[in-house]
Amino acid sequence: MTNANIKKEFSVPYYVPVGNEKVIFTAAYNQGLSILLKGPTGCGKTRFVEAMAYELDRPLITVSCHDDLTTADLVGRYLLKDGVTEWVDGPLTRAVREGAICYLDEVVEARKDTTVVLHPLSDYRRQLPLERLGVTLDAAPGFCLVVSYNPGYQSVLKDLKDSTRQRMVAIEFDYPTPEVEQGIVAKESKISSLQAAKLVKLGQAIRRLETGGLREVASTRVLIAAGQLMAEGLSLRDAALAAIAGPLTDDMQVGNGLRKMVEVYLQD
């Protein structure tokens, strides 16, 4: 069995469309356009990219961006190996050479001087200059640049430059409808639809809070994690406290409020 067959048989990413996001992504990909995914944490952006890479039969290279990410981390650097200095491609360069989809997760976390390297890749040129090598790479057929970020985290200091935004096609995400989310939670965590419905009801209630002192609300991801704990035998209450209420805050008063919500919405 070939690697491709193994991938198709065992690694089909589970993703439920909530709008026309797949149509937009495919159209942008076919036209060689870069793609910007906007949405709250844990709403399915990464899973969506995995699903699209599978459908388009392209390799996927993912980079989790952070404050210390440098241009060299993306494009590559010279390294000393066995006494010999060799150039080693970074993930972005590998994707350009191989015609892969390169996914930069939470791109605004990277330094602005780092993201500038994306400009010639994300417009009509589709080129990556490698200054250390003195060459410019043309993106191989199939290459696609995809970036994501959470608008709720944005500030004056952390935001995408307008010059970067205008080179991309934007797809906006939000949490699924209760009915869709219930199916996702049940499928991913292997619990009953009734149990999943209770978790989703709690998640919806937390999201309706104005702020409640929370930086983030209950994402689909944490609801799935709670369901996975339930699949291992934990009660609804204990699973929700461990996977939902606990990770969302360290504030004692806010935490007490979340625990009360758990008691109200989740009863075994």
Backbone hydrogen bonds in HBPLUS format (Angstrom, degrees):
<---DONOR---> <-ACCEPTOR-->    atom                        ^
c    i                          cat <-CA-CA->   ^        H-A-AA   ^      H-
h    n   atom  resd res      DA  || num        DHA   H-A  angle D-A-AA Bond
n    s   type  num  typ     dist DA aas  dist angle  dist       angle   num
A0006-ILE N   A0002-THR O   2.99 MM   4  6.33 157.2  2.04 150.6 157.1     1
A0007-LYS N   A0003-ASN O   2.94 MM   4  6.19 160.7  1.97 150.6 155.4     2
A0008-LYS N   A0004-ALA O   3.02 MM   4  6.29 161.9  2.05 148.5 152.8     3
A0009-GLU N   A0005-ASN O   2.92 MM   4  6.06 149.5  2.02 148.6 156.8     4
A0010-PHE N   A0006-ILE O   2.97 MM   4  5.95 163.5  2.00 156.3 159.4     5
A0011-SER N   A0007-LYS O   2.95 MM   4  5.09 147.9  2.05 139.5 144.0     6
A0024-ILE N   A0020-ASN O   3.07 MM   4  6.38 164.1  2.09 159.5 163.5     7
A0025-PHE N   A0021-GLU O   2.98 MM   4  6.07 164.5  2.00 145.5 150.3     8
A0026-THR N   A0022-LYS O   2.99 MM   4  6.06 167.1  2.00 145.9 149.7     9
A0027-ALA N   A0023-VAL O   3.03 MM   4  6.18 161.0  2.06 147.9 153.2    10
A0028-ALA N   A0024-ILE O   2.94 MM   4  6.13 164.2  1.96 154.3 158.5    11
A0029-TYR N   A0025-PHE O   2.83 MM   4  6.02 161.6  1.87 153.9 159.6    12
A0030-ASN N   A0026-THR O   2.92 MM   4  6.08 164.9  1.95 150.2 154.0    13
A0031-GLN N   A0027-ALA O   3.19 MM   4  6.37 138.4  2.37 139.2 149.5    14
A0031-GLN N   A0028-ALA O   3.20 MM   3  5.20 129.5  2.47  95.1 108.2    15
A0033-LEU N   A0028-ALA O   2.87 MM   5  4.96 166.3  1.88 153.4 149.4    16
A0032-GLY N   A0029-TYR O   3.03 MM   3  5.13 163.5  2.06 108.8 113.4    17
A0169-VAL N   A0034-SER O   2.88 MM 135  6.23 163.9  1.91 146.7 149.1    18
A0035-ILE N   A0145-LEU O   2.94 MM 110  6.39 163.0  1.97 157.7 163.3    19
A0147-VAL N   A0035-ILE O   2.90 MM 112  6.37 160.8  1.94 162.6 168.5    20
A0036-LEU N   A0169-VAL O   2.75 MM 133  5.82 167.9  1.76 150.0 150.9    21
A0171-ILE N   A0036-LEU O   2.78 MM 135  6.16 155.0  1.84 167.8 171.6    22
A0037-LEU N   A0147-VAL O   2.78 MM 110  6.15 165.5  1.80 155.4 160.4    23
A0149-TYR N   A0037-LEU O   3.07 MM 112  6.59 144.1  2.21 163.4 174.4    24
A0038-LYS N   A0171-ILE O   2.98 MM 133  6.24 165.7  2.00 155.3 158.3    25
A0173-PHE N   A0038-LYS O   2.63 MM 135  5.87 156.6  1.69 169.1 174.6    26
A0039-GLY N   A0149-TYR O   3.27 MM 110  6.69 157.3  2.32 154.2 160.2    27
A0048-PHE N   A0044-GLY O   2.93 MM   4  5.97 150.1  2.02 143.9 152.3    28
A0049-VAL N   A0045-LYS O   3.10 MM   4  6.45 155.4  2.16 148.5 153.7    29
A0050-GLU N   A0046-THR O   3.02 MM   4  6.35 161.2  2.06 152.3 157.5    30
A0051-ALA N   A0047-ARG O   2.89 MM   4  6.13 155.7  1.95 148.6 155.2    31
A0052-MET N   A0048-PHE O   2.92 MM   4  6.19 155.7  1.98 150.6 157.1    32
A0053-ALA N   A0049-VAL O   2.89 MM   4  6.09 159.7  1.93 153.0 158.4    33
A0054-TYR N   A0050-GLU O   3.06 MM   4  6.26 152.7  2.14 142.8 150.1    34
A0055-GLU N   A0051-ALA O   2.95 MM   4  6.23 162.1  1.98 148.2 152.8    35
A0056-LEU N   A0052-MET O   2.87 MM   4  5.99 156.0  1.93 149.9 156.2    36
A0057-ASP N   A0053-ALA O   2.94 MM   4  5.81 108.3  2.47 130.1 145.9    37
A0058-ARG N   A0053-ALA O   2.95 MM   5  5.14 165.4  1.97 148.9 153.0    38
A0057-ASP N   A0054-TYR O   3.09 MM   3  4.94 148.9  2.19  97.0 106.5    39
A0101-ILE N   A0059-PRO O   2.87 MM  42  6.16 173.0  1.87 164.0 162.2    40
A0061-ILE N   A0101-ILE O   2.88 MM  40  6.18 168.9  1.89 168.4 170.9    41
A0103-TYR N   A0061-ILE O   2.81 MM  42  6.13 164.2  1.83 154.9 160.4    42
A0063-VAL N   A0103-TYR O   2.81 MM  40  6.14 161.9  1.84 166.1 166.0    43
A0105-ASP N   A0063-VAL O   2.82 MM  42  6.02 151.5  1.90 158.7 168.0    44
A0065-CYS N   A0105-ASP O   3.04 MM  40  5.90 166.2  2.06 156.3 160.6    45
A0069-LEU N   A0066-HIS O   3.11 MM   3  5.48 167.6  2.13 116.9 120.2    46
A0073-ASP N   A0070-THR O   3.08 MM   3  5.11 123.0  2.42  94.3 108.6    47
A0074-LEU N   A0071-THR O   3.03 MM   3  5.24 129.2  2.30  99.9 113.2    48
A0075-VAL N   A0071-THR O   2.86 MM   4  6.14 170.5  1.87 163.8 165.6    49
A0076-GLY N   A0072-ALA O   2.80 MM   4  4.86 144.9  1.92 124.2 135.4    50
A0092-LEU N   A0074-LEU O   2.97 MM  18  5.24 140.2  2.13 140.1 149.3    51
A0090-GLY N   A0075-VAL O   3.00 MM  15  4.36 159.7  2.04  99.0  94.5    52
A0077-ARG N   A0088-VAL O   3.12 MM  11  5.63 144.7  2.25 146.5 152.3    53
A0088-VAL N   A0077-ARG O   2.91 MM  11  5.63 163.9  1.94 150.2 154.6    54
A0079-LEU N   A0086-GLU O   2.74 MM   7  5.39 163.2  1.77 156.7 159.3    55
A0086-GLU N   A0079-LEU O   2.77 MM   7  5.39 168.2  1.78 160.9 160.8    56
A0081-LYS N   A0084-VAL O   2.71 MM   3  5.15 176.0  1.72 151.4 150.5    57
A0084-VAL N   A0081-LYS O   2.85 MM   3  5.15 160.1  1.89 113.6 120.2    58
A0094-ARG N   A0090-GLY O   2.98 MM   4  6.24 160.1  2.03 157.4 163.6    59
A0095-ALA N   A0091-PRO O   3.05 MM   4  6.22 159.1  2.09 144.3 149.5    60
A0096-VAL N   A0092-LEU O   3.02 MM   4  6.29 154.2  2.09 146.5 153.6    61
A0097-ARG N   A0093-THR O   2.94 MM   4  6.18 160.6  1.98 153.1 157.8    62
A0098-GLU N   A0094-ARG O   2.88 MM   4  5.97 158.3  1.93 152.2 158.3    63
A0099-GLY N   A0095-ALA O   2.93 MM   4  5.65 125.2  2.24 141.0 150.6    64
A0100-ALA N   A0095-ALA O   2.99 MM   5  4.58 159.2  2.03 132.7 137.5    65
A0140-ALA N   A0096-VAL O   2.94 MM  44  5.85 170.3  1.95 157.6 160.3    66
A0144-CYS N   A0100-ALA O   3.20 MM  44  6.60 149.1  2.30 137.1 136.3    67
A0102-CYS N   A0144-CYS O   2.87 MM  42  6.24 159.5  1.92 164.6 171.5    68
A0146-VAL N   A0102-CYS O   2.86 MM  44  6.03 170.6  1.87 166.5 163.8    69
A0104-LEU N   A0146-VAL O   2.82 MM  42  6.29 157.7  1.87 159.0 163.6    70
A0148-SER N   A0104-LEU O   3.07 MM  44  6.48 146.9  2.18 163.2 156.9    71
A0109-GLU N   A0106-GLU O   3.03 MM   3  5.85 163.8  2.06 122.9 128.1    72
A0107-VAL N   A0148-SER O   2.88 MM  41  6.00 147.6  1.98 167.1 176.6    73
A0110-ALA N   A0107-VAL O   3.06 MM   3  5.65 156.7  2.12 114.6 121.2    74
A0114-THR N   A0111-ARG O   2.94 MM   3  5.22 142.5  2.08 104.0 115.7    75
A0115-THR N   A0111-ARG O   3.20 MM   4  6.65 151.3  2.28 150.4 157.9    76
A0117-VAL N   A0114-THR O   3.33 MM   3  6.12 156.4  2.38 117.6 121.7    77
A0118-LEU N   A0115-THR O   2.94 MM   3  5.51 159.0  1.98 115.5 122.4    78
A0119-HIS N   A0116-VAL O   3.07 MM   3  5.66 160.2  2.11 118.1 123.3    79
A0121-LEU N   A0118-LEU O   3.01 MM   3  5.22 130.6  2.27 104.9 119.3    80
A0122-SER N   A0118-LEU O   2.90 MM   4  5.99 142.6  2.04 157.5 169.4    81
A0122-SER N   A0119-HIS O   3.18 MM   3  5.25 127.6  2.47  98.4 111.4    82
A0127-GLN N   A0120-PRO O   2.99 MM   7  5.40 166.5  2.01 120.4 121.8    83
A0126-ARG N   A0123-ASP O   3.25 MM   3  6.00 133.8  2.48 121.0 128.8    84
A0139-ALA N   A0126-ARG O   2.94 MM  13  5.63 167.5  1.95 166.5 162.7    85
A0128-LEU N   A0137-LEU O   2.82 MM   9  5.05 154.9  1.88 143.9 152.5    86
A0137-LEU N   A0128-LEU O   2.91 MM   9  5.05 167.1  1.92 139.6 135.4    87
A0130-LEU N   A0135-VAL O   2.73 MM   5  5.37 171.5  1.73 164.4 166.5    88
A0133-LEU N   A0130-LEU O   3.05 MM   3  5.49 137.4  2.24 108.5 119.9    89
A0134-GLY N   A0130-LEU O   2.85 MM   4  5.95 124.4  2.17 143.8 160.4    90
A0135-VAL N   A0130-LEU O   3.26 MM   5  5.37 156.6  2.32 140.0 140.0    91
A0143-PHE N   A0140-ALA O   3.09 MM   3  5.84 160.0  2.13 145.5 147.0    92
A0153-TYR N   A0150-ASN O   2.99 MM   3  5.76 167.8  2.01 127.1 130.8    93
A0154-GLN N   A0151-PRO O   3.17 MM   3  5.35 165.0  2.19 110.0 114.7    94
A0155-SER N   A0158-LYS O   3.12 MM   3  5.08 163.0  2.15 128.6 133.9    95
A0164-THR N   A0161-LYS O   2.95 MM   3  5.20 136.1  2.15 103.0 115.4    96
A0165-ARG N   A0161-LYS O   2.98 MM   4  6.34 164.4  2.01 158.2 162.1    97
A0166-GLN N   A0162-ASP O   3.03 MM   4  6.13 167.0  2.05 154.8 156.8    98
A0167-ARG N   A0164-THR O   3.12 MM   3  5.51 161.5  2.15 112.6 118.1    99
A0168-MET N   A0165-ARG O   3.02 MM   3  5.61 162.5  2.05 124.4 126.1   100
A0181-GLU N   A0177-THR O   2.81 MM   4  5.95 171.4  1.82 167.8 170.8   101
A0182-GLN N   A0178-PRO O   2.88 MM   4  5.92 151.8  1.96 143.6 150.8   102
A0183-GLY N   A0179-GLU O   3.30 MM   4  6.58 156.8  2.35 142.0 146.8   103
A0184-ILE N   A0180-VAL O   3.02 MM   4  6.35 154.3  2.09 149.8 157.4   104
A0185-VAL N   A0181-GLU O   2.89 MM   4  6.09 170.9  1.90 157.9 159.3   105
A0186-ALA N   A0182-GLN O   3.00 MM   4  6.14 165.0  2.03 149.3 153.8   106
A0187-LYS N   A0183-GLY O   2.97 MM   4  6.02 161.9  2.00 145.2 150.5   107
A0188-GLU N   A0184-ILE O   2.85 MM   4  5.95 173.4  1.85 159.0 161.1   108
A0189-SER N   A0185-VAL O   3.01 MM   4  5.87 157.1  2.07 144.9 150.9   109
A0190-LYS N   A0186-ALA O   2.87 MM   4  5.33 125.3  2.17 132.9 143.6   110
A0196-ALA N   A0192-SER O   2.94 MM   4  6.20 163.4  1.97 151.5 156.7   111
A0197-ALA N   A0193-SER O   2.84 MM   4  5.98 149.6  1.94 142.7 150.9   112
A0198-LYS N   A0194-LEU O   3.22 MM   4  6.54 148.2  2.33 143.0 149.9   113
A0199-LEU N   A0195-GLN O   3.20 MM   4  6.58 157.1  2.25 149.6 155.4   114
A0200-VAL N   A0196-ALA O   2.92 MM   4  6.17 162.2  1.95 154.5 159.6   115
A0201-LYS N   A0197-ALA O   2.93 MM   4  6.07 151.9  2.00 142.8 150.5   116
A0202-LEU N   A0198-LYS O   3.12 MM   4  6.38 154.5  2.19 144.6 150.3   117
A0203-GLY N   A0199-LEU O   2.91 MM   4  6.22 162.5  1.94 150.9 156.1   118
A0204-GLN N   A0200-VAL O   2.83 MM   4  6.04 158.8  1.87 153.3 158.3   119
A0205-ALA N   A0201-LYS O   3.10 MM   4  6.29 152.3  2.18 140.5 147.7   120
A0206-ILE N   A0202-LEU O   3.01 MM   4  6.34 158.3  2.06 155.9 161.1   121
A0207-ARG N   A0203-GLY O   3.04 MM   4  6.28 155.8  2.10 147.6 154.3   122
A0208-ARG N   A0204-GLN O   3.12 MM   4  6.35 131.0  2.37 138.8 151.0   123
A0208-ARG N   A0205-ALA O   3.18 MM   3  5.19 134.9  2.39  94.7 107.0   124
A0209-LEU N   A0206-ILE O   3.18 MM   3  5.53 157.7  2.24 107.7 114.4   125
A0214-LEU N   A0211-THR O   3.04 MM   3  5.78 170.8  2.05 124.0 126.6   126
A0223-LEU N   A0219-SER O   3.21 MM   4  6.54 152.5  2.29 146.7 154.5   127
A0224-ILE N   A0220-THR O   2.98 MM   4  6.26 153.5  2.06 150.9 157.6   128
A0225-ALA N   A0221-ARG O   3.02 MM   4  6.33 154.2  2.09 144.5 151.8   129
A0226-ALA N   A0222-VAL O   2.97 MM   4  6.20 154.2  2.04 143.3 149.4   130
A0227-GLY N   A0223-LEU O   3.00 MM   4  6.27 155.5  2.06 143.6 150.5   131
A0228-GLN N   A0224-ILE O   2.85 MM   4  6.18 147.3  1.96 149.3 158.7   132
A0229-LEU N   A0225-ALA O   3.10 MM   4  6.43 148.9  2.20 145.2 152.7   133
A0230-MET N   A0226-ALA O   3.03 MM   4  6.37 151.4  2.11 146.1 154.5   134
A0231-ALA N   A0227-GLY O   2.89 MM   4  6.20 145.4  2.01 144.0 153.8   135
A0232-GLU N   A0229-LEU O   3.04 MM   3  5.15 141.6  2.20  97.6 109.1   136
A0234-LEU N   A0229-LEU O   3.23 MM   5  5.76 161.2  2.27 142.7 137.1   137
A0233-GLY N   A0230-MET O   2.88 MM   3  5.06 162.2  1.91 110.5 114.6   138
A0239-ALA N   A0235-SER O   2.92 MM   4  5.99 165.2  1.94 155.7 160.3   139
A0240-ALA N   A0236-LEU O   2.98 MM   4  6.08 159.6  2.02 149.0 154.6   140
A0241-LEU N   A0237-ARG O   2.96 MM   4  6.17 160.1  2.00 154.5 160.0   141
A0242-ALA N   A0238-ASP O   3.05 MM   4  6.15 159.0  2.09 145.5 151.0   142
A0243-ALA N   A0239-ALA O   2.90 MM   4  5.93 162.8  1.93 151.1 156.0   143
A0244-ILE N   A0240-ALA O   2.83 MM   4  5.06 146.8  1.94 131.9 140.0   144
A0245-ALA N   A0240-ALA O   3.00 MM   5  6.39 153.5  2.07 149.5 157.5   145
A0246-GLY N   A0241-LEU O   2.86 MM   5  5.72 149.7  1.95 145.7 154.1   146
A0255-GLY N   A0251-ASP O   2.77 MM   4  5.84 157.5  1.82 151.4 159.1   147
A0256-ASN N   A0252-MET O   2.91 MM   4  6.11 150.6  2.00 144.0 151.2   148
A0257-GLY N   A0253-GLN O   3.12 MM   4  6.44 152.1  2.20 143.2 150.4   149
A0258-LEU N   A0254-VAL O   2.97 MM   4  6.35 152.5  2.05 150.3 157.8   150
A0259-ARG N   A0255-GLY O   2.92 MM   4  6.18 155.8  1.98 148.9 155.7   151
A0260-LYS N   A0256-ASN O   3.01 MM   4  6.26 149.8  2.10 144.5 152.2   152
A0261-MET N   A0257-GLY O   3.08 MM   4  6.39 149.2  2.18 141.3 149.6   153
A0262-VAL N   A0258-LEU O   2.94 MM   4  6.28 151.3  2.02 148.2 156.1   154
A0263-GLU N   A0259-ARG O   3.03 MM   4  6.35 156.6  2.09 145.8 151.3   155
A0264-VAL N   A0260-LYS O   3.03 MM   4  6.30 149.3  2.13 144.6 152.7   156
A0265-TYR N   A0261-MET O   2.89 MM   4  6.02 169.2  1.90 158.5 160.6   157
A0266-LEU N   A0262-VAL O   2.89 MM   4  5.49 151.6  1.97 145.9 151.7   158
